[in-house]
């Protein structure tokens, strides 16, 4: 008589097994966060507790579906349900549009369908080495943004929100007051250079970016800021004592990065400094923001995060020399380059 297969002994899952499952399913929670941010649920909740039904009505969502999504987010500390009503937690307040350090548009940006699709196409990057975004949008992410104003607005707002966290760590790490004129190259709305001007009001600031990016930027009363529309691949760089490039070089492969840095080297005064502000990939294997951003760069714009040695090699191909790397109290570093 065939007794059948022997029963499998019940053993608890190993920590490695649990870790793998958690990483595999983390995207489900992230996706719920994207959708909640897009729908403005945190704004609808406000400061007063709300029932699921009231929130659903305010956000034009299905009550039961909304409850299930909020229940998952609450399990990781985003929102809280007490006695049948929803309350904010410290984390969920950052999803409010009116929070001074709001991350709502950053979460919305990561969840934009065009970006979400790119991560779905990540296998294309692994097979070809090419940018996953370009599989569906051959013009690339920057041309796409220029042609889609609402998504571009979310992107610009997201970059501003993200940078506000990092600027607080960057400002005390380096003496920007030593310069008379600072140019923020591809600086978006000028959040970095304007923060420097507030801390050192004697400095003359220049914001250089594409016309559609700087079109709505105007200096505040008394602010020593000049706005220059241009393209660093085609136009001359403004004259300055220091050039800021924050989260710019990592957007591009080596060939384009060399073009950008060479254009600055061509037009900058001999004494000027080039300050590249990026995460630097450590040589050690521990988790680091740079390793996560590196995959975003591979999937979306086609760029990469780099090690200090790779930045040094990049500089040497542009008539520059990496003089020093200044660490900050954030994952970002300031790579100071000078004329070679």
C-alpha positions as CSV (number, residue, x, y, z in Angstrom):
1,X,0.0,0.0,0.0
2,X,1.4,3.4,-1.0
3,X,1.4,5.7,2.0
4,X,2.0,8.8,-0.1
5,X,4.8,11.4,0.3
6,X,6.2,11.9,3.8
7,X,4.8,15.0,5.5
8,X,7.0,18.1,5.4
9,X,8.2,19.0,8.9
10,X,6.9,22.4,10.0
11,X,9.8,24.8,10.6
12,X,9.7,28.5,11.2
13,X,10.9,30.6,8.3
14,X,14.5,31.8,8.5
15,X,15.3,35.5,8.9
16,X,16.6,35.5,5.3
17,X,13.3,34.0,4.1
18,X,11.3,36.7,5.9
19,X,13.6,39.4,4.6
20,X,13.2,38.2,1.0
21,X,9.4,38.1,1.3
22,X,9.3,41.6,2.8
23,X,11.4,43.0,0.0
24,X,9.3,41.2,-2.6
25,X,6.0,42.7,-1.4
26,X,7.2,46.1,-0.3
27,X,6.1,47.5,-3.6
28,X,2.4,46.9,-2.7
29,X,2.7,49.3,0.3
30,X,4.6,51.8,-1.8
31,X,1.9,51.7,-4.5
32,X,-0.8,52.4,-1.9
33,X,1.2,55.4,-0.6
34,X,1.5,56.8,-4.2
35,X,-2.3,56.5,-4.8
36,X,-3.2,58.0,-1.4
37,X,-0.9,61.0,-2.1
38,X,-2.3,61.5,-5.6
39,X,-5.9,61.5,-4.3
40,X,-5.1,64.0,-1.5
41,X,-6.4,61.9,1.3
42,X,-4.1,63.5,3.9
43,X,-5.4,66.9,2.9
44,X,-9.0,65.7,3.3
45,X,-8.2,64.3,6.7
46,X,-6.9,67.6,8.1
47,X,-6.6,68.0,11.8
48,X,-9.9,66.6,12.8
49,X,-10.5,62.8,12.9
50,X,-12.7,61.5,10.0
51,X,-14.6,58.4,9.3
52,X,-13.8,56.3,6.3
53,X,-17.1,57.3,4.7
54,X,-16.4,61.0,5.1
55,X,-12.9,60.6,3.7
56,X,-14.2,58.5,0.8
57,X,-16.8,61.2,0.0
58,X,-14.2,64.0,0.1
59,X,-11.8,62.1,-2.1
60,X,-14.3,60.5,-4.5
61,X,-13.2,57.0,-3.5
62,X,-14.9,53.7,-2.6
63,X,-15.3,53.5,1.2
64,X,-14.3,49.8,1.6
65,X,-11.4,50.1,-0.8
66,X,-10.1,53.2,0.9
67,X,-10.4,51.5,4.3
68,X,-8.4,48.6,3.1
69,X,-5.6,50.7,1.7
70,X,-5.5,52.9,4.8
71,X,-5.4,49.8,7.0
72,X,-2.2,48.6,5.2
73,X,-0.6,52.1,5.5
74,X,-1.5,52.3,9.1
75,X,0.3,49.0,9.8
76,X,3.6,50.8,8.9
77,X,2.8,54.0,10.8
78,X,1.2,56.1,8.1
79,X,-2.3,57.2,9.4
80,X,-3.9,55.6,12.5
81,X,-7.4,54.3,13.1
82,X,-8.9,54.9,16.6
83,X,-12.5,54.1,17.6
84,X,-13.6,53.9,14.0
85,X,-12.1,57.2,12.8
86,X,-8.8,58.1,11.0
87,X,-6.1,60.2,12.6
88,X,-2.9,61.6,11.3
89,X,0.5,60.3,12.5
90,X,3.7,62.2,12.2
91,X,4.5,60.4,9.0
92,X,1.1,60.9,7.3
93,X,1.3,64.7,8.0
94,X,4.2,64.9,5.5
95,X,1.6,63.9,2.8
96,X,-0.3,67.1,3.4
97,X,0.1,69.8,0.8
98,X,0.3,72.6,3.4
99,X,3.0,71.0,5.5
100,X,6.2,73.2,5.4
101,X,8.2,70.1,4.6
102,X,5.6,68.4,2.5
103,X,6.6,65.3,0.6
104,X,3.3,64.8,-1.2
105,X,4.5,65.8,-4.6
106,X,7.6,63.7,-4.2
107,X,5.5,60.6,-3.5
108,X,3.2,61.6,-6.4
109,X,6.2,61.9,-8.7
110,X,7.5,58.4,-7.9
111,X,4.0,57.0,-8.5
112,X,3.4,58.8,-11.8
113,X,2.3,56.2,-14.3
114,X,5.1,57.1,-16.7
115,X,7.7,56.4,-14.0
116,X,5.9,53.3,-12.6
117,X,5.9,51.9,-16.2
118,X,9.7,52.5,-16.4
119,X,10.3,50.3,-13.4
120,X,8.1,47.7,-14.9
121,X,10.5,47.8,-17.9
122,X,13.6,47.5,-15.7
123,X,14.5,44.2,-17.4
124,X,15.0,46.2,-20.6
125,X,17.9,48.1,-18.8
126,X,19.4,44.8,-17.6
127,X,19.3,43.2,-21.0
128,X,20.5,46.2,-23.0
129,X,22.2,48.6,-20.6
130,X,19.8,51.3,-21.9
131,X,17.4,53.5,-20.0
132,X,14.1,51.7,-19.3
133,X,12.1,55.0,-19.7
134,X,13.2,55.3,-23.3
135,X,11.7,51.9,-24.2
136,X,8.3,53.6,-24.3
137,X,9.4,57.3,-24.7
138,X,12.3,57.5,-27.0
139,X,12.6,61.3,-26.5
140,X,13.8,60.7,-22.9
141,X,12.5,61.9,-19.6
142,X,13.6,65.6,-19.9
143,X,12.0,66.1,-23.3
144,X,8.9,64.3,-22.0
145,X,8.7,66.6,-19.0
146,X,9.0,69.7,-21.3
147,X,6.0,68.4,-23.3
148,X,3.8,67.5,-20.3
149,X,3.4,70.6,-18.1
150,X,1.4,69.0,-15.2
151,X,3.8,66.1,-14.8
152,X,6.7,68.6,-15.0
153,X,5.1,70.7,-12.3
154,X,4.9,67.7,-10.0
155,X,8.5,66.8,-10.8
156,X,9.8,70.3,-10.1
157,X,7.8,70.5,-6.8
158,X,9.1,67.0,-5.9
159,X,12.7,68.0,-6.5
160,X,12.3,71.1,-4.4
161,X,10.7,69.2,-1.5
162,X,13.4,66.6,-1.6
163,X,16.2,69.1,-1.7
164,X,14.9,71.1,1.2
165,X,15.7,68.1,3.4
166,X,19.3,68.0,2.1
167,X,20.0,71.7,1.9
168,X,19.8,72.0,5.7
169,X,22.8,69.5,5.9
170,X,24.7,71.1,2.9
171,X,24.8,74.7,4.1
172,X,26.8,74.2,7.2
173,X,29.2,71.8,5.6
174,X,30.9,74.2,3.2
175,X,31.9,77.9,3.3
176,X,29.8,79.4,0.4
177,X,30.4,83.0,1.7
178,X,33.9,83.0,0.2
179,X,32.4,83.5,-3.2
180,X,31.1,86.8,-4.7
181,X,29.0,85.1,-7.4
182,X,27.5,81.6,-7.4
183,X,25.7,80.1,-10.4
184,X,23.3,77.3,-9.8
185,X,23.4,75.2,-13.0
186,X,20.2,73.4,-13.9
187,X,19.0,74.5,-10.5
188,X,15.3,74.2,-11.1
189,X,13.5,76.8,-9.1
190,X,16.7,77.9,-7.4
191,X,16.0,76.3,-4.0
192,X,19.7,75.7,-3.3
193,X,21.2,79.0,-4.5
194,X,18.4,81.0,-2.8
195,X,19.0,79.2,0.5
196,X,22.7,80.2,0.1
197,X,21.7,83.8,-0.6
198,X,19.6,83.9,2.6
199,X,22.5,82.8,4.7
200,X,25.0,85.0,2.8
201,X,23.1,88.0,1.4
202,X,26.3,89.7,0.0
203,X,26.6,86.9,-2.7
204,X,25.2,87.5,-6.2
205,X,23.3,84.4,-7.3
206,X,22.6,83.2,-10.8
207,X,20.0,80.6,-11.6
208,X,20.6,78.8,-15.0
209,X,18.0,76.3,-16.3
210,X,15.8,75.6,-19.3
211,X,13.3,78.3,-20.3
212,X,10.2,76.3,-19.3
213,X,11.8,75.6,-15.9
214,X,12.7,79.1,-14.9
215,X,9.8,80.9,-16.7
216,X,7.9,81.4,-13.4
217,X,10.9,82.2,-11.2
218,X,11.3,85.8,-10.2
219,X,13.7,87.3,-7.6
220,X,12.1,88.2,-4.3
221,X,12.4,91.8,-3.1
222,X,16.0,92.5,-2.2
223,X,17.2,89.1,-3.4
224,X,20.4,89.3,-5.5
225,X,19.3,86.7,-8.0
226,X,19.6,86.8,-11.8
227,X,17.6,84.2,-13.7
228,X,19.2,83.0,-17.0
229,X,17.4,80.7,-19.4
230,X,19.6,78.3,-21.3
231,X,20.7,74.7,-22.1
232,X,24.0,73.5,-20.8
233,X,24.5,71.4,-24.0
234,X,24.1,74.4,-26.3
235,X,24.6,77.7,-24.5
236,X,27.4,79.5,-22.8
237,X,27.7,79.2,-19.1
238,X,27.4,82.4,-17.0
239,X,30.5,83.8,-15.4
240,X,30.8,83.0,-11.7
241,X,33.2,82.2,-8.9
242,X,31.5,78.9,-8.1
243,X,29.2,76.6,-10.0
244,X,26.6,74.4,-8.2
245,X,25.4,71.2,-9.8
246,X,23.1,69.4,-7.3
247,X,21.6,66.1,-8.5
248,X,22.5,67.0,-12.1
249,X,25.6,64.9,-13.1
250,X,24.0,61.7,-11.8
251,X,21.2,62.2,-14.4
252,X,23.6,61.5,-17.3
253,X,26.0,58.8,-18.6
254,X,29.7,59.7,-18.8
255,X,29.6,61.2,-22.3
256,X,26.9,63.8,-21.5
257,X,28.4,64.4,-18.0
258,X,31.7,65.2,-19.7
259,X,29.9,67.6,-22.0
260,X,28.3,69.5,-19.1
261,X,31.5,69.7,-17.0
262,X,33.5,70.7,-20.1
263,X,31.1,73.5,-20.9
264,X,31.5,74.9,-17.4
265,X,35.3,74.5,-17.6
266,X,35.4,76.3,-20.9
267,X,33.5,79.4,-19.7
268,X,34.5,79.6,-16.0
269,X,37.2,81.9,-14.7
270,X,40.5,80.2,-13.9
271,X,40.0,80.7,-10.1
272,X,36.4,79.3,-10.0
273,X,35.2,76.2,-8.2
274,X,32.8,73.6,-9.5
275,X,30.7,72.1,-6.7
276,X,29.1,68.8,-7.6
277,X,26.6,67.8,-4.9
278,X,25.6,64.1,-5.2
279,X,25.5,60.9,-3.2
280,X,28.8,59.1,-3.5
281,X,28.7,55.4,-3.7
282,X,30.8,53.9,-0.9
283,X,33.2,51.0,-1.5
284,X,31.7,49.1,1.4
285,X,28.6,46.8,1.0
286,X,26.2,48.4,3.5
287,X,22.9,50.0,2.4
288,X,23.3,53.6,1.2
289,X,20.9,56.0,-0.5
290,X,23.3,56.2,-3.5
291,X,22.7,52.5,-4.3
292,X,19.0,53.1,-4.5
293,X,19.3,56.3,-6.5
294,X,21.6,54.5,-8.9
295,X,18.7,52.2,-10.0
296,X,16.4,55.2,-10.4
297,X,19.0,56.8,-12.6
298,X,19.4,53.6,-14.7
299,X,15.6,53.3,-15.1
300,X,14.5,56.9,-15.7
301,X,17.1,59.3,-17.1
302,X,19.8,56.8,-18.0
303,X,22.4,58.2,-15.6
304,X,24.2,56.7,-12.7
305,X,25.6,57.3,-9.2
306,X,29.4,57.2,-9.0
307,X,32.2,56.5,-6.5
308,X,34.7,59.2,-5.6
309,X,37.2,57.6,-7.9
310,X,34.7,57.7,-10.8
311,X,34.1,61.4,-10.1
312,X,37.8,62.1,-10.1
313,X,38.2,60.3,-13.4
314,X,35.3,62.3,-14.8
315,X,36.8,65.6,-13.7
316,X,40.2,64.7,-15.3
317,X,38.5,64.3,-18.7
318,X,37.1,67.9,-18.5
319,X,40.2,69.9,-17.6
320,X,39.2,69.7,-13.9
321,X,40.7,68.2,-10.8
322,X,38.8,66.8,-7.8
323,X,40.3,68.8,-5.0
324,X,38.3,67.4,-2.1
325,X,35.1,65.6,-1.1
326,X,33.2,67.2,1.7
327,X,30.8,65.0,3.6
328,X,27.6,66.4,5.1
329,X,25.2,65.2,7.8
330,X,23.1,63.7,5.0
331,X,23.9,61.0,2.4
332,X,25.1,63.8,0.1
333,X,28.6,65.0,-0.4
334,X,30.1,68.1,-2.0
335,X,32.8,67.3,-4.6
336,X,34.9,70.4,-5.1
337,X,36.6,70.6,-8.5
338,X,39.1,73.1,-9.7
339,X,40.9,73.9,-12.9
340,X,43.5,71.2,-13.6
